[in-house]
């Protein structure tokens, strides 16, 4: 399965499982994430959720190869965003139990959004983060700008989005984007240790504390995603996005024209 779910006692683990593609998300994976999170939301035996990736990467973003040649329509693209990426990001952000992202290797594009939507992020020293959308002529999605602005402030968040540069694990820790950095072979053990501690905590109280944190952050994720669903479909129809996708597949530098 491209996304696996295992439950061990009070801890659920969701594993993105396309290691040959660095766990790039396709439509089926997005639906699986929605289904699993809906199931876990009301499973009172589960008190902590871990999200991680199989192999040497967390998630390399959307499956760009599947974008090539895809027909785009504003209404259809908006609906696809709302039912796909937005649905599982909302569910992950809102679930009333602690969520942990265990990140090794690249967490790129919506892959980084998945980590940002979790409550705590444990990174291995190989972890690398990027809002890589600039390279394919798109704006960030999955709520990335909403999450980054609240964690970093406007100026630093813009720098990461506009540059599309990679943030290595130690810099991510210094910026407050991850909670801990460990050696690669210690990632699973450190995450499971933290999950075991949280599984013994008062889940109901932590779940409501999450709601207070969300309220303290200002305007909600839901309102932001509504705007995002109007922006990205337009960019999917742009000349720069077509050029960016073609350049990615052909492994060359894109030649953007600003349209």
C-alpha positions in Angstrom: 0.0 0.0 0.0 1.3 3.5 -0.8 0.2 4.6 2.7 0.3 2.2 5.6 -1.5 2.4 9.0 -0.5 0.4 12.0 -1.8 0.7 15.5 0.3 -0.5 18.5 -1.5 0.0 21.7 -2.4 3.7 22.0 -0.1 4.8 19.2 -1.1 4.9 15.5 1.6 5.2 12.8 0.9 6.5 9.3 3.7 5.7 6.9 4.0 7.2 3.4 5.2 4.2 1.5 6.4 5.0 -2.0 10.2 5.0 -1.2 11.1 4.7 -4.9 9.5 8.1 -5.4 10.7 9.6 -2.1 7.0 9.2 -1.1 5.7 11.8 -3.6 2.0 12.2 -3.1 -0.5 11.0 -5.7 -4.3 11.1 -5.6 -4.7 7.7 -4.0 -2.3 8.6 -1.2 -4.2 11.7 -0.4 -7.4 9.8 -0.2 -5.8 7.2 2.0 -4.6 9.9 4.4 -8.1 11.3 4.5 -9.6 7.9 5.3 -7.1 7.0 7.9 -7.3 10.3 9.8 -11.2 10.1 9.7 -10.9 6.6 11.3 -8.4 7.7 13.9 -10.3 10.8 14.9 -13.0 8.8 16.6 -10.9 5.8 17.8 -10.6 6.4 21.5 -8.0 3.6 21.9 -5.6 5.8 19.8 -4.1 8.6 21.8 -1.1 9.6 19.6 -0.5 9.7 15.9 2.9 9.5 14.2 3.4 10.4 10.5 6.6 9.3 8.8 7.9 8.2 5.4 9.4 4.9 4.3 13.0 4.7 3.0 15.3 7.7 2.9 12.7 10.5 2.5 9.7 11.9 4.3 7.8 13.2 1.3 9.2 14.9 -1.8 5.9 16.7 -2.4 3.3 16.1 -5.1 4.0 13.6 -7.9 5.1 16.1 -10.5 5.3 13.4 -13.2 1.5 13.0 -12.9 1.0 16.7 -13.5 2.4 16.6 -17.0 -0.3 16.7 -19.6 -3.1 17.0 -17.0 -6.0 19.1 -18.2 -6.8 22.0 -15.9 -10.1 23.7 -15.1 -10.5 26.3 -12.4 -13.6 24.8 -10.9 -12.4 21.2 -11.1 -8.9 22.0 -9.8 -10.4 23.9 -6.8 -12.7 21.0 -6.0 -9.7 18.6 -6.3 -7.7 20.6 -3.9 -10.5 20.9 -1.4 -11.2 17.1 -1.5 -7.6 16.1 -1.6 -4.7 17.9 0.0 -6.8 20.3 1.9 -9.0 17.6 3.4 -6.2 15.7 5.0 -4.2 18.7 6.1 -7.3 20.0 7.8 -7.9 16.6 9.4 -4.3 16.3 10.6 -4.2 19.8 12.0 -7.6 19.5 13.8 -7.4 16.0 15.2 -7.8 16.2 19.0 -4.8 14.1 19.9 -1.1 14.8 19.7 0.5 14.3 16.3 4.2 13.7 15.7 6.1 14.0 12.4 9.2 11.9 12.2 11.2 13.3 9.3 14.3 12.0 7.5 15.5 13.1 4.1 13.5 15.6 2.0 10.2 17.1 3.3 9.4 19.2 0.2 6.4 21.1 -0.9 3.2 19.6 0.5 5.5 17.1 2.3 6.7 20.0 4.4 3.1 21.1 4.9 2.3 17.6 6.4 5.1 18.1 8.9 4.0 21.6 9.7 0.5 20.4 10.3 1.7 18.1 13.0 2.1 19.3 16.6 5.7 18.2 17.1 8.4 17.4 14.5 11.4 15.2 15.2 14.0 15.4 12.5 17.0 13.3 11.7 20.2 15.0 10.7 19.5 14.0 7.1 16.2 16.0 7.1 15.9 18.8 4.5 12.9 21.1 4.1 11.9 23.3 1.1 9.0 25.3 -0.2 10.0 24.2 -3.7 7.0 25.5 -5.6 8.8 28.4 -7.2 10.7 25.8 -9.3 7.5 24.6 -11.0 5.8 28.0 -11.2 3.3 27.5 -8.4 2.6 29.1 -5.0 2.8 26.9 -1.8 -0.2 24.8 -0.9 -1.3 22.6 1.9 -1.5 25.6 4.2 2.3 26.1 4.1 2.2 29.9 4.2 -0.3 29.9 7.0 1.9 27.6 9.1 5.2 29.3 8.3 4.0 32.8 8.9 2.8 31.9 12.3 6.0 30.2 13.2 8.5 32.5 11.7 6.8 35.8 11.0 6.1 37.3 7.6 9.6 38.4 6.5 11.4 35.0 7.2 8.5 33.0 5.8 8.6 35.1 2.5 12.4 34.5 2.3 11.9 30.7 2.4 9.0 30.8 -0.1 10.6 33.2 -2.6 14.0 31.5 -2.5 12.7 27.9 -2.5 16.0 27.1 -0.8 16.6 24.0 1.4 16.6 24.3 5.2 18.8 21.7 6.8 17.9 20.0 10.0 20.1 22.1 12.3 18.8 25.4 10.8 15.2 24.1 11.1 15.8 23.5 14.8 17.3 27.0 15.3 14.3 28.5 13.6 11.9 26.6 15.7 10.5 24.6 12.8 11.4 21.3 14.4 11.5 20.2 18.1 14.5 17.9 18.1 17.2 16.7 15.8 18.7 13.2 16.2 21.0 10.9 14.4 19.3 9.1 11.5 19.3 5.7 13.3 17.8 7.2 16.4 14.8 8.8 14.7 12.3 6.0 15.2 13.3 5.3 18.8 13.2 9.0 19.8 9.8 9.5 18.2 8.3 6.4 19.8 9.7 7.4 23.2 7.9 10.8 22.9 4.8 9.1 21.6 4.8 6.7 24.6 5.0 9.6 27.0 2.1 11.5 25.3 0.0 8.3 25.2 0.0 8.4 29.0 -1.1 12.1 29.1 -4.8 13.3 29.4 -5.7 13.1 25.7 -8.9 15.1 26.1 -7.1 18.0 27.8 -4.3 18.0 25.2 -6.9 17.9 22.4 -8.7 21.0 23.8 -5.4 22.7 24.4 -4.7 22.3 20.7 -7.9 24.2 20.0 -6.7 27.0 22.2 -3.4 27.2 20.3 -5.3 27.3 17.0 -7.5 30.2 18.3 -4.5 32.1 19.7 -2.8 32.0 16.2 -5.4 34.3 14.8 -7.6 33.7 11.7 -8.1 30.0 11.1 -6.6 27.6 8.7 -10.0 26.9 7.1 -10.4 30.5 5.9 -6.8 30.5 4.6 -7.3 27.3 2.7 -10.4 28.7 1.0 -8.2 31.5 -0.5 -5.5 29.0 -1.4 -8.0 27.0 -3.4 -8.7 30.0 -5.5 -5.1 30.8 -6.2 -3.5 27.5 -7.0 -5.9 26.4 -9.8 -5.2 29.6 -11.7 -1.4 29.0 -11.4 -1.9 25.4 -12.8 -3.1 27.1 -16.0 -0.1 29.4 -16.3 2.6 29.2 -18.9 5.2 29.2 -16.1 3.7 26.1 -14.4 3.8 24.3 -17.7 7.4 25.3 -18.2 8.3 24.4 -14.6 6.8 20.9 -14.9 8.5 20.3 -18.3 11.8 21.5 -16.9 11.5 19.2 -13.9 10.8 16.2 -16.0 13.6 17.1 -18.4 16.1 17.8 -15.6 16.9 21.3 -16.8 16.6 24.9 -15.5 13.2 26.4 -16.3 12.9 29.5 -18.4 10.0 31.5 -16.8 8.3 34.4 -18.5 6.2 35.6 -15.6 2.8 34.5 -17.1 
